[in-house]
Structure formats: structure tokens, C-alpha cells
Amino acid sequence: MKIIKALKLDKYDDNVRYTQHNGFVYKDVTGGVGGKMGISSGPVYCVTLYAELEDDEEDTQYPLEDLLDKYYVNCTEVMEEKEEAGKRIFIFEIEGVDENSIKEIADLVGKRVYNYKDGDYIKLGIE
């Protein structure tokens, strides 16, 4: 997938719950998905990305699943796949308790994220 840009969701306008932290990274003071039933008792950081899937065979699970594993983060309920101008687009929000991990994910804007085979293993590539 090609990470085209970061997005600002309307929900980030809730100034009681969210504060803009760094560019398109937002701090959610409720602890993430579900608020009181969130992933953390403290704040989490989140970013929403808009990506173009590279071919008809690339699905939304990979390499996204590998990104989640690499940075120890998770996706929220915000996930949408659609078609724009003949291209498959995937929009997804990622959150985690480690601010630096979310910043690194936000820095994927403009980069290509993909899986490749290395012997018997499938690895994550970022360029």
C-alpha cells in the first residue's frame, strides 16, 4: 500500500476528548476505543491514514497487520475501503499508548508499505 496522506476525522473536533498533539497525531484522554472501556487507563495517541492499495490482489489485512505488530498498536473501529477514480482506497485509524510509535506511523505518509518474501518468511518492507 502507498500511504498517501494523514486525515483529520470529525471526531477529533471534540476538544474534551482529543487534543492535537503533533501534526495529525491526536491525544485521546479517554484511553482509546470505547472511552471508559479503552485500551489504557491513561491517554492514547491516534492517527488516521489514507492509503492506496497497490493491486487487485493486495488486501487490507496485510501489510496493515504487520504494522500493528511492529509498533504494538491497534486499529480502532474506523476502517473503510472504497474506490476513488479506479483506485482502491483504505482509510484506517491506528492508536496506541506509545507516542513515538504513533509518530513513526504518521511518518509513513508518502511511503510505500508492503510485504515481500525472504526465503521461507514474509517480511515487512517500508520505502
PyMOL commands that place a pseudoatom at each C-alpha (Angstrom):
pseudoatom trace, name=CA, resn=MET, resi=1, chain=A, elem=C, hetatm=0, pos=[0.000, 0.000, 0.000]
pseudoatom trace, name=CA, resn=LYS, resi=2, chain=A, elem=C, hetatm=0, pos=[1.055, 3.534, -0.598]
pseudoatom trace, name=CA, resn=ILE, resi=3, chain=A, elem=C, hetatm=0, pos=[0.374, 5.781, 2.393]
pseudoatom trace, name=CA, resn=ILE, resi=4, chain=A, elem=C, hetatm=0, pos=[-0.872, 8.871, 0.632]
pseudoatom trace, name=CA, resn=LYS, resi=5, chain=A, elem=C, hetatm=0, pos=[-1.816, 11.171, 3.500]
pseudoatom trace, name=CA, resn=ALA, resi=6, chain=A, elem=C, hetatm=0, pos=[-2.982, 11.563, 7.078]
pseudoatom trace, name=CA, resn=LEU, resi=7, chain=A, elem=C, hetatm=0, pos=[-6.580, 12.628, 7.713]
pseudoatom trace, name=CA, resn=LYS, resi=8, chain=A, elem=C, hetatm=0, pos=[-8.342, 14.635, 10.396]
pseudoatom trace, name=CA, resn=LEU, resi=9, chain=A, elem=C, hetatm=0, pos=[-11.575, 12.906, 11.391]
pseudoatom trace, name=CA, resn=ASP, resi=10, chain=A, elem=C, hetatm=0, pos=[-14.575, 14.954, 12.526]
pseudoatom trace, name=CA, resn=LYS, resi=11, chain=A, elem=C, hetatm=0, pos=[-14.455, 13.217, 15.901]
pseudoatom trace, name=CA, resn=TYR, resi=12, chain=A, elem=C, hetatm=0, pos=[-11.133, 14.952, 16.627]
pseudoatom trace, name=CA, resn=ASP, resi=13, chain=A, elem=C, hetatm=0, pos=[-13.092, 18.222, 16.922]
pseudoatom trace, name=CA, resn=ASP, resi=14, chain=A, elem=C, hetatm=0, pos=[-14.253, 17.022, 20.362]
pseudoatom trace, name=CA, resn=ASN, resi=15, chain=A, elem=C, hetatm=0, pos=[-11.863, 19.211, 22.391]
pseudoatom trace, name=CA, resn=VAL, resi=16, chain=A, elem=C, hetatm=0, pos=[-12.812, 17.499, 25.658]
pseudoatom trace, name=CA, resn=ARG, resi=17, chain=A, elem=C, hetatm=0, pos=[-11.677, 14.077, 24.413]
pseudoatom trace, name=CA, resn=TYR, resi=18, chain=A, elem=C, hetatm=0, pos=[-8.999, 14.903, 21.791]
pseudoatom trace, name=CA, resn=THR, resi=19, chain=A, elem=C, hetatm=0, pos=[-6.125, 17.332, 21.570]
pseudoatom trace, name=CA, resn=GLN, resi=20, chain=A, elem=C, hetatm=0, pos=[-3.940, 17.786, 18.532]
pseudoatom trace, name=CA, resn=HIS, resi=21, chain=A, elem=C, hetatm=0, pos=[-0.556, 16.599, 19.634]
pseudoatom trace, name=CA, resn=ASN, resi=22, chain=A, elem=C, hetatm=0, pos=[1.829, 16.652, 16.695]
pseudoatom trace, name=CA, resn=GLY, resi=23, chain=A, elem=C, hetatm=0, pos=[0.671, 17.279, 13.123]
pseudoatom trace, name=CA, resn=PHE, resi=24, chain=A, elem=C, hetatm=0, pos=[-2.030, 14.677, 12.503]
pseudoatom trace, name=CA, resn=VAL, resi=25, chain=A, elem=C, hetatm=0, pos=[-1.355, 12.809, 15.744]
pseudoatom trace, name=CA, resn=TYR, resi=26, chain=A, elem=C, hetatm=0, pos=[-4.087, 13.291, 18.344]
pseudoatom trace, name=CA, resn=LYS, resi=27, chain=A, elem=C, hetatm=0, pos=[-4.102, 12.515, 22.049]
pseudoatom trace, name=CA, resn=ASP, resi=28, chain=A, elem=C, hetatm=0, pos=[-7.256, 10.745, 23.278]
pseudoatom trace, name=CA, resn=VAL, resi=29, chain=A, elem=C, hetatm=0, pos=[-7.573, 11.307, 27.033]
pseudoatom trace, name=CA, resn=THR, resi=30, chain=A, elem=C, hetatm=0, pos=[-10.249, 8.605, 27.466]
pseudoatom trace, name=CA, resn=GLY, resi=31, chain=A, elem=C, hetatm=0, pos=[-7.936, 5.656, 26.895]
pseudoatom trace, name=CA, resn=GLY, resi=32, chain=A, elem=C, hetatm=0, pos=[-8.864, 4.817, 23.322]
pseudoatom trace, name=CA, resn=VAL, resi=33, chain=A, elem=C, hetatm=0, pos=[-11.529, 2.671, 21.729]
pseudoatom trace, name=CA, resn=GLY, resi=34, chain=A, elem=C, hetatm=0, pos=[-14.744, 2.822, 23.707]
pseudoatom trace, name=CA, resn=GLY, resi=35, chain=A, elem=C, hetatm=0, pos=[-13.645, 5.546, 26.103]
pseudoatom trace, name=CA, resn=LYS, resi=36, chain=A, elem=C, hetatm=0, pos=[-14.085, 4.127, 29.623]
pseudoatom trace, name=CA, resn=MET, resi=37, chain=A, elem=C, hetatm=0, pos=[-13.536, 0.613, 28.302]
pseudoatom trace, name=CA, resn=GLY, resi=38, chain=A, elem=C, hetatm=0, pos=[-10.464, 1.672, 26.327]
pseudoatom trace, name=CA, resn=ILE, resi=39, chain=A, elem=C, hetatm=0, pos=[-7.107, 0.004, 25.823]
pseudoatom trace, name=CA, resn=SER, resi=40, chain=A, elem=C, hetatm=0, pos=[-5.465, 2.020, 28.581]
pseudoatom trace, name=CA, resn=SER, resi=41, chain=A, elem=C, hetatm=0, pos=[-6.350, 3.702, 31.846]
pseudoatom trace, name=CA, resn=GLY, resi=42, chain=A, elem=C, hetatm=0, pos=[-4.365, 6.711, 30.600]
pseudoatom trace, name=CA, resn=PRO, resi=43, chain=A, elem=C, hetatm=0, pos=[-4.304, 8.605, 27.327]
pseudoatom trace, name=CA, resn=VAL, resi=44, chain=A, elem=C, hetatm=0, pos=[-3.581, 7.045, 23.950]
pseudoatom trace, name=CA, resn=TYR, resi=45, chain=A, elem=C, hetatm=0, pos=[-2.342, 8.592, 20.732]
pseudoatom trace, name=CA, resn=CYS, resi=46, chain=A, elem=C, hetatm=0, pos=[-4.005, 8.115, 17.369]
pseudoatom trace, name=CA, resn=VAL, resi=47, chain=A, elem=C, hetatm=0, pos=[-3.550, 8.897, 13.693]
pseudoatom trace, name=CA, resn=THR, resi=48, chain=A, elem=C, hetatm=0, pos=[-5.812, 8.239, 10.698]
pseudoatom trace, name=CA, resn=LEU, resi=49, chain=A, elem=C, hetatm=0, pos=[-4.247, 7.296, 7.386]
pseudoatom trace, name=CA, resn=TYR, resi=50, chain=A, elem=C, hetatm=0, pos=[-5.493, 7.268, 3.798]
pseudoatom trace, name=CA, resn=ALA, resi=51, chain=A, elem=C, hetatm=0, pos=[-3.743, 4.619, 1.699]
pseudoatom trace, name=CA, resn=GLU, resi=52, chain=A, elem=C, hetatm=0, pos=[-3.942, 3.330, -1.833]
pseudoatom trace, name=CA, resn=LEU, resi=53, chain=A, elem=C, hetatm=0, pos=[-3.866, -0.449, -2.206]
pseudoatom trace, name=CA, resn=GLU, resi=54, chain=A, elem=C, hetatm=0, pos=[-1.365, -1.261, -4.921]
pseudoatom trace, name=CA, resn=ASP, resi=55, chain=A, elem=C, hetatm=0, pos=[-3.024, -4.000, -6.926]
pseudoatom trace, name=CA, resn=ASP, resi=56, chain=A, elem=C, hetatm=0, pos=[-6.147, -6.126, -7.109]
pseudoatom trace, name=CA, resn=GLU, resi=57, chain=A, elem=C, hetatm=0, pos=[-4.522, -8.845, -5.011]
pseudoatom trace, name=CA, resn=GLU, resi=58, chain=A, elem=C, hetatm=0, pos=[-3.381, -6.678, -2.082]
pseudoatom trace, name=CA, resn=ASP, resi=59, chain=A, elem=C, hetatm=0, pos=[-5.890, -6.931, 0.729]
pseudoatom trace, name=CA, resn=THR, resi=60, chain=A, elem=C, hetatm=0, pos=[-6.499, -4.645, 3.675]
pseudoatom trace, name=CA, resn=GLN, resi=61, chain=A, elem=C, hetatm=0, pos=[-5.176, -7.123, 6.230]
pseudoatom trace, name=CA, resn=TYR, resi=62, chain=A, elem=C, hetatm=0, pos=[-1.563, -7.224, 5.087]
pseudoatom trace, name=CA, resn=PRO, resi=63, chain=A, elem=C, hetatm=0, pos=[0.708, -5.280, 5.428]
pseudoatom trace, name=CA, resn=LEU, resi=64, chain=A, elem=C, hetatm=0, pos=[-1.512, -3.472, 7.968]
pseudoatom trace, name=CA, resn=GLU, resi=65, chain=A, elem=C, hetatm=0, pos=[-1.370, -6.418, 10.374]
pseudoatom trace, name=CA, resn=ASP, resi=66, chain=A, elem=C, hetatm=0, pos=[2.431, -6.350, 10.228]
pseudoatom trace, name=CA, resn=LEU, resi=67, chain=A, elem=C, hetatm=0, pos=[2.468, -2.611, 11.030]
pseudoatom trace, name=CA, resn=LEU, resi=68, chain=A, elem=C, hetatm=0, pos=[0.255, -3.239, 14.052]
pseudoatom trace, name=CA, resn=ASP, resi=69, chain=A, elem=C, hetatm=0, pos=[2.617, -5.976, 15.250]
pseudoatom trace, name=CA, resn=LYS, resi=70, chain=A, elem=C, hetatm=0, pos=[5.803, -3.980, 14.601]
pseudoatom trace, name=CA, resn=TYR, resi=71, chain=A, elem=C, hetatm=0, pos=[4.671, -0.893, 16.529]
pseudoatom trace, name=CA, resn=TYR, resi=72, chain=A, elem=C, hetatm=0, pos=[2.482, -2.625, 19.173]
pseudoatom trace, name=CA, resn=VAL, resi=73, chain=A, elem=C, hetatm=0, pos=[-0.622, -0.617, 18.221]
pseudoatom trace, name=CA, resn=ASN, resi=74, chain=A, elem=C, hetatm=0, pos=[-4.158, -1.447, 17.166]
pseudoatom trace, name=CA, resn=CYS, resi=75, chain=A, elem=C, hetatm=0, pos=[-6.814, -0.291, 14.739]
pseudoatom trace, name=CA, resn=THR, resi=76, chain=A, elem=C, hetatm=0, pos=[-9.947, 1.379, 16.026]
pseudoatom trace, name=CA, resn=GLU, resi=77, chain=A, elem=C, hetatm=0, pos=[-13.443, 0.962, 14.616]
pseudoatom trace, name=CA, resn=VAL, resi=78, chain=A, elem=C, hetatm=0, pos=[-12.561, 3.495, 11.893]
pseudoatom trace, name=CA, resn=MET, resi=79, chain=A, elem=C, hetatm=0, pos=[-11.789, 1.368, 8.840]
pseudoatom trace, name=CA, resn=GLU, resi=80, chain=A, elem=C, hetatm=0, pos=[-13.223, 1.936, 5.393]
pseudoatom trace, name=CA, resn=GLU, resi=81, chain=A, elem=C, hetatm=0, pos=[-12.418, 0.544, 1.970]
pseudoatom trace, name=CA, resn=LYS, resi=82, chain=A, elem=C, hetatm=0, pos=[-13.698, 2.361, -1.115]
pseudoatom trace, name=CA, resn=GLU, resi=83, chain=A, elem=C, hetatm=0, pos=[-12.926, 3.073, -4.731]
pseudoatom trace, name=CA, resn=GLU, resi=84, chain=A, elem=C, hetatm=0, pos=[-11.880, 6.504, -5.984]
pseudoatom trace, name=CA, resn=ALA, resi=85, chain=A, elem=C, hetatm=0, pos=[-11.029, 7.192, -9.623]
pseudoatom trace, name=CA, resn=GLY, resi=86, chain=A, elem=C, hetatm=0, pos=[-10.470, 3.488, -10.270]
pseudoatom trace, name=CA, resn=LYS, resi=87, chain=A, elem=C, hetatm=0, pos=[-8.145, 3.054, -7.273]
pseudoatom trace, name=CA, resn=ARG, resi=88, chain=A, elem=C, hetatm=0, pos=[-8.793, 1.009, -4.140]
pseudoatom trace, name=CA, resn=ILE, resi=89, chain=A, elem=C, hetatm=0, pos=[-8.512, 3.250, -1.089]
pseudoatom trace, name=CA, resn=PHE, resi=90, chain=A, elem=C, hetatm=0, pos=[-8.266, 2.142, 2.529]
pseudoatom trace, name=CA, resn=ILE, resi=91, chain=A, elem=C, hetatm=0, pos=[-8.827, 4.565, 5.413]
pseudoatom trace, name=CA, resn=PHE, resi=92, chain=A, elem=C, hetatm=0, pos=[-7.910, 3.419, 8.911]
pseudoatom trace, name=CA, resn=GLU, resi=93, chain=A, elem=C, hetatm=0, pos=[-7.254, 4.839, 12.355]
pseudoatom trace, name=CA, resn=ILE, resi=94, chain=A, elem=C, hetatm=0, pos=[-4.416, 3.491, 14.494]
pseudoatom trace, name=CA, resn=GLU, resi=95, chain=A, elem=C, hetatm=0, pos=[-3.996, 4.067, 18.218]
pseudoatom trace, name=CA, resn=GLY, resi=96, chain=A, elem=C, hetatm=0, pos=[-1.512, 3.134, 20.893]
pseudoatom trace, name=CA, resn=VAL, resi=97, chain=A, elem=C, hetatm=0, pos=[-0.123, 4.182, 24.244]
pseudoatom trace, name=CA, resn=ASP, resi=98, chain=A, elem=C, hetatm=0, pos=[3.408, 4.835, 22.935]
pseudoatom trace, name=CA, resn=GLU, resi=99, chain=A, elem=C, hetatm=0, pos=[3.534, 8.333, 21.476]
pseudoatom trace, name=CA, resn=ASN, resi=100, chain=A, elem=C, hetatm=0, pos=[6.716, 7.598, 19.493]
pseudoatom trace, name=CA, resn=SER, resi=101, chain=A, elem=C, hetatm=0, pos=[5.170, 4.573, 17.760]
pseudoatom trace, name=CA, resn=ILE, resi=102, chain=A, elem=C, hetatm=0, pos=[2.238, 6.669, 16.570]
pseudoatom trace, name=CA, resn=LYS, resi=103, chain=A, elem=C, hetatm=0, pos=[4.615, 9.409, 15.369]
pseudoatom trace, name=CA, resn=GLU, resi=104, chain=A, elem=C, hetatm=0, pos=[6.590, 6.812, 13.403]
pseudoatom trace, name=CA, resn=ILE, resi=105, chain=A, elem=C, hetatm=0, pos=[3.386, 5.564, 11.802]
pseudoatom trace, name=CA, resn=ALA, resi=106, chain=A, elem=C, hetatm=0, pos=[2.377, 9.138, 10.944]
pseudoatom trace, name=CA, resn=ASP, resi=107, chain=A, elem=C, hetatm=0, pos=[5.796, 9.495, 9.280]
pseudoatom trace, name=CA, resn=LEU, resi=108, chain=A, elem=C, hetatm=0, pos=[4.803, 6.759, 6.807]
pseudoatom trace, name=CA, resn=VAL, resi=109, chain=A, elem=C, hetatm=0, pos=[2.920, 9.401, 4.799]
pseudoatom trace, name=CA, resn=GLY, resi=110, chain=A, elem=C, hetatm=0, pos=[4.372, 9.434, 1.295]
pseudoatom trace, name=CA, resn=LYS, resi=111, chain=A, elem=C, hetatm=0, pos=[5.979, 5.995, 1.712]
pseudoatom trace, name=CA, resn=ARG, resi=112, chain=A, elem=C, hetatm=0, pos=[5.248, 2.544, 0.383]
pseudoatom trace, name=CA, resn=VAL, resi=113, chain=A, elem=C, hetatm=0, pos=[4.497, -0.233, 2.884]
pseudoatom trace, name=CA, resn=TYR, resi=114, chain=A, elem=C, hetatm=0, pos=[4.485, -3.770, 1.541]
pseudoatom trace, name=CA, resn=ASN, resi=115, chain=A, elem=C, hetatm=0, pos=[5.199, -7.420, 2.248]
pseudoatom trace, name=CA, resn=TYR, resi=116, chain=A, elem=C, hetatm=0, pos=[7.937, -9.361, 0.484]
pseudoatom trace, name=CA, resn=LYS, resi=117, chain=A, elem=C, hetatm=0, pos=[9.185, -12.918, 0.623]
pseudoatom trace, name=CA, resn=ASP, resi=118, chain=A, elem=C, hetatm=0, pos=[12.629, -13.605, 2.092]
pseudoatom trace, name=CA, resn=GLY, resi=119, chain=A, elem=C, hetatm=0, pos=[13.269, -17.329, 1.908]
pseudoatom trace, name=CA, resn=ASP, resi=120, chain=A, elem=C, hetatm=0, pos=[10.514, -19.027, 3.900]
pseudoatom trace, name=CA, resn=TYR, resi=121, chain=A, elem=C, hetatm=0, pos=[9.441, -15.809, 5.609]
pseudoatom trace, name=CA, resn=ILE, resi=122, chain=A, elem=C, hetatm=0, pos=[7.182, -12.905, 4.691]
pseudoatom trace, name=CA, resn=LYS, resi=123, chain=A, elem=C, hetatm=0, pos=[8.686, -9.607, 5.828]
pseudoatom trace, name=CA, resn=LEU, resi=124, chain=A, elem=C, hetatm=0, pos=[7.522, -6.024, 6.073]
pseudoatom trace, name=CA, resn=GLY, resi=125, chain=A, elem=C, hetatm=0, pos=[9.108, -3.513, 3.715]
pseudoatom trace, name=CA, resn=ILE, resi=126, chain=A, elem=C, hetatm=0, pos=[8.947, 0.273, 4.048]
pseudoatom trace, name=CA, resn=GLU, resi=127, chain=A, elem=C, hetatm=0, pos=[10.410, 2.611, 1.442]
for i in range(1, 127): cmd.bond("trace and resi %d" % i, "trace and resi %d" % (i + 1))
show_as sticks, trace
zoom trace
